[in-house]
Amino acid sequence: MEWRKNRVAIGAVAFFVLLALTLWSVNRRSRQPETDEALPSVELDKDSITTLEITRSNDERVVLSQVDGQWRVTSPLDAPADQSNVESALSRLADLKIARLVASQPQNYARLQVDDANAVQVVAKSGDKTLADLKIGKYANGMTMLRVGDREQVFGASGSLRYAFDRELKAWRNRKVVSVESADVQSIRVRSKNGTFELEREQDGWKAVDAPKTLQKLDPQKVSSLVSMAARLTASDFAPEDVSAARAGLTEPTAEVTINLKDESQPIVLELGDATDDGSEHYLRRRDDPTIYVISKYMADRLHPDANALEVTEEKETAASPPSPAQGREPPPQLPPEVMKQLQDQIKAQQQQQR
């Protein structure tokens, strides 16, 4: 029969069809995401974490450790940590949920930024025990790409995660120079090349108790702005380690700001030093703390104003004073000058047409 003559060809076709179906099935299974049971579970209690080791893509490594109930930067230096930024990082770890498998092959690492050159590595520990070792990549499609431990797969974690860890060293340090409530400030004294003055709080505002004789009426808003800035002063950065107090101009400060609090605790004295090399910032420190901070030139200038800069301006006085009507009557309404000129021009044009 005819089919017997072609059985070799038919067998070959059947073989290739079965082979194609087998390859398709295997490939389909390899591309399917793992089930929820197969996804890694990263369950972290933020209260149990005592150390965070964070290594950025530029090999900058920062170690944060809990010391006596407070978080500190313990490497590459020892300094108080920014408690808010640490809390944000801990919360992101506690809320971490693996949503799906994204890739299985290492050739996808660079594209997803989970390779050694691009990832932010985060190691969370409790004492000497490692609780989690994550390599955090880019954020895309509502997920953060990451690798867990020594697993080759790349997983997608719900939400944005990288921003909480991809920070410079200065962002992990506490940059708050002063952190008190402005309402608790009883007086503030400023000494600089512009002169010396002291302002003291009263029930109904502020008064100058030591100021130039030329100082007239204080502007409450300007004084409140000065007090609020000094009470909540936050630096933009820290001086490099090789910058000494002498190099920063702090052995002979260019200005001093003394803050006295209502509770009569130790005064807070801020010392303003020289400008940085590019002139855009200034060095500053607290007298009771050797840390040398860096603040913007704009903030440095506002921190030690001329006393007369705190006065009520003439324009503000005029605006605050109500107009006095002549002979006790309301003055007649006045047309704006530009409207008056338009009317005059129209009258002249009509007169010329009538001639």
C-alpha positions as CSV (number, residue, x, y, z in Angstrom):
1,M,0.0,0.0,0.0
2,E,0.9,3.6,-0.6
3,W,1.4,4.4,3.1
4,R,3.9,1.6,3.5
5,K,6.0,3.1,0.8
6,N,6.1,6.4,2.7
7,R,6.3,5.1,6.2
8,V,9.9,6.3,6.6
9,A,8.9,9.8,5.6
10,I,5.8,9.7,7.8
11,G,7.9,8.4,10.8
12,A,10.4,11.2,10.3
13,V,7.7,13.9,10.2
14,A,6.1,12.4,13.4
15,F,9.4,12.4,15.1
16,F,10.1,16.1,14.4
17,V,6.6,17.0,15.4
18,L,7.0,15.3,18.8
19,L,10.4,16.8,19.2
20,A,9.0,20.3,18.5
21,L,6.2,19.8,21.0
22,T,8.6,18.5,23.6
23,L,10.9,21.5,23.2
24,W,8.0,23.9,23.3
25,S,6.7,22.4,26.5
26,V,10.1,22.5,28.2
27,N,10.6,26.1,27.1
28,R,7.2,27.1,28.2
29,R,7.7,25.6,31.7
30,S,11.1,27.4,32.0
31,R,9.5,30.7,31.2
32,Q,6.6,30.4,33.7
33,P,7.1,32.2,37.0
34,E,7.5,30.1,40.0
35,T,4.5,29.5,42.2
36,D,4.1,31.4,45.4
37,E,5.4,28.4,47.3
38,A,8.6,28.4,45.3
39,L,9.3,32.1,45.7
40,P,11.7,33.0,48.5
41,S,10.3,34.4,51.6
42,V,12.1,37.4,53.2
43,E,10.5,38.0,56.6
44,L,12.3,40.5,58.7
45,D,11.3,42.0,62.1
46,K,12.9,45.4,62.1
47,D,13.2,45.4,65.8
48,S,15.5,42.3,65.6
49,I,17.9,44.0,63.2
50,T,21.0,45.3,64.9
51,T,23.3,45.9,62.0
52,L,22.9,47.1,58.4
53,E,25.8,46.7,55.9
54,I,25.2,48.7,52.8
55,T,27.5,48.6,49.8
56,R,26.7,50.9,46.8
57,S,27.7,50.3,43.2
58,N,30.8,52.6,43.6
59,D,32.1,50.3,46.4
60,E,31.2,52.8,49.1
61,R,30.4,50.7,52.2
62,V,28.5,52.0,55.2
63,V,27.8,50.0,58.3
64,L,25.0,51.1,60.6
65,S,24.8,49.6,64.1
66,Q,22.5,49.9,67.0
67,V,24.4,51.2,70.1
68,D,22.6,51.8,73.4
69,G,19.2,52.0,71.7
70,Q,20.4,54.5,69.0
71,W,21.6,54.0,65.5
72,R,25.1,55.1,64.6
73,V,27.4,55.0,61.6
74,T,30.2,52.6,62.7
75,S,32.1,52.4,59.4
76,P,33.9,54.0,57.7
77,L,33.8,56.3,60.7
78,D,31.9,56.6,64.0
79,A,29.2,59.2,64.2
80,P,25.5,59.6,65.1
81,A,23.2,58.3,62.3
82,D,20.2,60.0,60.8
83,Q,17.5,58.1,62.7
84,S,14.8,59.0,60.1
85,N,16.7,57.5,57.2
86,V,17.6,54.4,59.2
87,E,14.0,54.0,60.2
88,S,12.9,54.3,56.5
89,A,15.4,51.6,55.5
90,L,14.2,49.2,58.3
91,S,10.6,49.8,57.3
92,R,11.3,48.9,53.7
93,L,12.9,45.6,54.8
94,A,10.1,44.8,57.1
95,D,7.5,45.4,54.4
96,L,9.5,43.5,51.7
97,K,7.4,41.1,49.7
98,I,8.6,39.0,46.7
99,A,5.9,39.2,44.0
100,R,7.3,37.2,41.2
101,L,10.2,35.6,39.3
102,V,11.6,38.0,36.7
103,A,14.6,36.2,35.2
104,S,16.6,33.0,35.7
105,Q,19.8,33.6,33.8
106,P,22.8,35.6,34.8
107,Q,23.0,37.4,31.4
108,N,20.0,39.4,32.6
109,Y,21.8,40.8,35.7
110,A,23.2,43.9,34.1
111,R,20.0,44.8,32.4
112,L,18.1,44.6,35.7
113,Q,21.0,46.3,37.6
114,V,21.4,43.4,40.0
115,D,25.0,42.7,38.9
116,D,28.0,43.5,41.1
117,A,28.7,46.7,39.2
118,N,25.2,48.2,39.6
119,A,23.5,46.6,42.6
120,V,23.2,48.0,46.1
121,Q,24.0,45.2,48.4
122,V,22.2,45.2,51.8
123,V,23.1,42.7,54.5
124,A,20.8,42.8,57.6
125,K,22.1,41.1,60.8
126,S,21.0,40.3,64.3
127,G,24.2,40.2,66.2
128,D,26.5,37.9,64.2
129,K,23.6,36.2,62.5
130,T,22.8,37.2,58.9
131,L,19.1,37.6,58.5
132,A,19.1,38.7,54.8
133,D,21.6,39.3,52.0
134,L,20.0,41.3,49.1
135,K,21.3,42.8,45.9
136,I,18.9,45.5,45.0
137,G,18.6,46.6,41.4
138,K,16.4,49.0,39.4
139,Y,12.8,49.9,39.8
140,A,10.5,49.0,36.9
141,N,6.8,48.2,36.4
142,G,5.9,48.8,40.0
143,M,8.6,46.4,41.3
144,T,12.2,46.5,42.5
145,M,14.5,43.9,41.0
146,L,16.6,42.0,43.5
147,R,18.6,38.8,44.1
148,V,18.3,37.0,47.4
149,G,21.3,35.3,49.0
150,D,23.2,33.1,46.6
151,R,20.2,32.3,44.4
152,E,20.8,32.9,40.7
153,Q,17.2,34.1,40.0
154,V,16.1,37.7,39.8
155,F,12.9,38.4,41.7
156,G,10.6,41.4,41.7
157,A,9.7,42.9,45.0
158,S,6.6,45.0,45.3
159,G,7.1,48.7,45.4
160,S,10.2,51.0,45.3
161,L,13.0,49.8,47.5
162,R,16.4,51.0,46.2
163,Y,15.9,54.7,47.1
164,A,15.9,53.9,50.9
165,F,19.4,52.4,50.7
166,D,21.2,54.1,47.7
167,R,22.4,57.0,49.8
168,E,25.7,58.8,50.2
169,L,27.6,58.5,53.5
170,K,26.5,62.1,54.5
171,A,22.9,61.1,54.2
172,W,23.3,58.3,56.7
173,R,24.9,60.8,59.2
174,N,22.9,63.1,61.5
175,R,23.2,66.5,59.9
176,K,21.1,68.3,62.4
177,V,23.3,70.9,64.0
178,V,20.5,72.3,66.3
179,S,17.1,70.6,66.9
180,V,15.0,72.5,69.4
181,E,11.6,74.1,69.1
182,S,11.7,77.7,68.1
183,A,9.0,78.4,70.8
184,D,11.5,77.2,73.5
185,V,14.1,79.9,72.5
186,Q,14.2,82.7,75.1
187,S,16.9,84.8,73.5
188,I,19.3,84.9,70.6
189,R,22.6,86.8,70.4
190,V,24.5,87.5,67.2
191,R,28.1,88.7,67.1
192,S,29.9,89.3,63.8
193,K,31.7,91.9,61.8
194,N,28.3,93.5,61.3
195,G,28.1,94.2,65.0
196,T,26.6,92.6,68.1
197,F,22.9,92.5,69.1
198,E,20.7,90.4,71.3
199,L,17.0,89.8,71.1
200,E,14.8,88.6,73.9
201,R,11.4,87.1,73.8
202,E,8.5,88.9,75.6
203,Q,4.9,87.9,75.9
204,D,3.8,90.0,72.9
205,G,6.9,89.6,70.8
206,W,10.6,90.4,70.8
207,K,12.7,93.3,72.1
208,A,16.3,94.3,71.5
209,V,18.2,94.2,74.8
210,D,21.6,94.8,73.4
211,A,21.6,96.4,70.0
212,P,22.9,99.5,68.1
213,K,21.1,102.7,68.9
214,T,20.1,103.0,65.3
215,L,17.9,99.9,65.5
216,Q,14.3,101.0,65.4
217,K,11.1,98.9,65.4
218,L,11.7,95.1,65.0
219,D,9.9,93.2,62.3
220,P,8.4,90.2,64.2
221,Q,8.4,88.0,61.0
222,K,12.0,88.7,60.3
223,V,13.0,87.9,63.9
224,S,10.9,84.7,63.9
225,S,12.5,83.6,60.7
226,L,16.0,84.0,62.2
227,V,15.1,82.2,65.4
228,S,13.4,79.3,63.5
229,M,16.4,78.8,61.2
230,A,18.8,78.8,64.1
231,A,16.6,76.4,66.2
232,R,16.3,73.9,63.3
233,L,19.7,74.3,61.7
234,T,20.6,71.4,59.4
235,A,23.9,71.1,57.6
236,S,24.3,70.2,53.9
237,D,27.5,68.2,54.5
238,F,30.5,67.6,56.7
239,A,34.0,68.9,56.3
240,P,36.5,66.5,54.9
241,E,38.6,64.7,57.4
242,D,41.8,66.6,56.5
243,V,40.1,70.0,57.3
244,S,41.1,71.1,60.8
245,A,39.4,73.7,62.9
246,A,42.2,76.1,62.1
247,R,41.9,75.4,58.3
248,A,38.1,75.9,58.6
249,G,38.6,79.3,60.3
250,L,37.0,78.1,63.6
251,T,39.8,79.0,65.9
252,E,38.8,82.6,65.3
253,P,35.2,82.4,64.1
254,T,33.9,85.1,61.8
255,A,30.6,85.1,63.7
256,E,28.9,83.5,66.8
257,V,25.3,82.9,67.4
258,T,24.2,82.1,71.0
259,I,20.8,80.5,71.6
260,N,19.4,80.6,75.2
261,L,16.5,78.3,76.0
262,K,13.6,78.9,78.3
263,D,14.6,76.0,80.6
264,E,17.9,77.8,81.3
265,S,19.9,74.8,80.1
266,Q,23.4,75.2,78.7
267,P,23.4,77.8,75.9
268,I,23.9,76.6,72.3
269,V,26.8,78.5,70.7
270,L,27.3,78.2,66.9
271,E,30.6,79.3,65.5
272,L,30.8,80.3,61.8
273,G,34.1,79.8,60.0
274,D,35.6,80.5,56.6
275,A,34.2,79.8,53.2
276,T,35.0,76.5,51.5
277,D,37.4,76.6,48.6
278,D,34.7,77.3,46.0
279,G,33.1,80.0,48.1
280,S,29.6,78.5,47.9
281,E,29.5,77.2,51.4
282,H,30.9,77.9,54.9
283,Y,32.2,75.8,57.8
284,L,30.3,75.8,61.0
285,R,30.4,73.9,64.4
286,R,28.8,73.9,67.8
287,R,31.1,74.9,70.6
288,D,30.2,71.8,72.5
289,D,30.8,69.4,69.5
290,P,34.1,68.9,67.5
291,T,32.1,68.0,64.4
292,I,32.8,70.5,61.6
293,Y,29.7,71.0,59.4
294,V,29.2,72.6,56.0
295,I,26.3,75.0,55.4
296,S,25.4,77.0,52.3
297,K,26.5,80.6,51.9
298,Y,22.9,81.7,51.8
299,M,22.2,80.1,55.2
300,A,25.5,81.5,56.6
301,D,24.5,85.0,55.6
302,R,21.1,84.7,57.1
303,L,22.5,83.4,60.3
304,H,24.3,86.6,61.2
305,P,22.4,89.5,59.7
306,D,23.0,93.2,60.3
307,A,20.7,94.2,63.2
308,N,19.1,96.9,61.0
309,A,18.1,94.1,58.5
310,L,15.5,93.0,61.2
311,E,13.7,96.3,61.2
312,V,10.3,97.0,59.8
313,T,10.8,98.4,56.3
314,E,9.4,101.7,55.3
315,E,7.2,100.1,52.6
316,K,5.8,97.7,55.2
317,E,5.1,100.6,57.6
318,T,3.2,102.4,54.9
319,A,1.2,99.4,53.9
320,A,0.3,98.8,57.6
321,S,-0.9,102.4,58.1
322,P,-4.5,103.0,57.1
323,P,-5.1,106.1,54.9
324,S,-6.3,109.2,56.7
325,P,-9.3,110.7,54.9
326,A,-9.2,114.5,54.6
327,Q,-11.6,116.3,57.0
328,G,-13.1,113.1,58.2
329,R,-14.5,112.1,54.8
330,E,-13.6,109.3,52.4
331,P,-11.5,110.6,49.6
332,P,-13.1,110.3,46.1
333,P,-12.1,107.3,44.1
334,Q,-9.1,107.8,41.8
335,L,-8.8,106.4,38.3
336,P,-5.5,104.7,37.5
337,P,-3.2,107.0,35.5
338,E,-3.2,104.8,32.4
339,V,-7.0,104.9,32.3
340,M,-7.0,108.7,32.6
341,K,-4.5,109.0,29.7
342,Q,-6.6,106.7,27.5
343,L,-9.7,108.9,28.2
344,Q,-7.7,112.1,27.5
345,D,-6.5,110.7,24.2
346,Q,-10.0,109.7,23.1
347,I,-11.3,113.2,23.9
348,K,-8.6,114.8,21.9
349,A,-9.3,112.4,18.9
350,Q,-13.0,113.3,19.0
351,Q,-12.3,117.0,19.1
352,Q,-10.0,116.7,16.1
353,Q,-12.7,114.8,14.1
354,Q,-15.3,117.5,14.8
355,R,-13.1,120.3,13.4
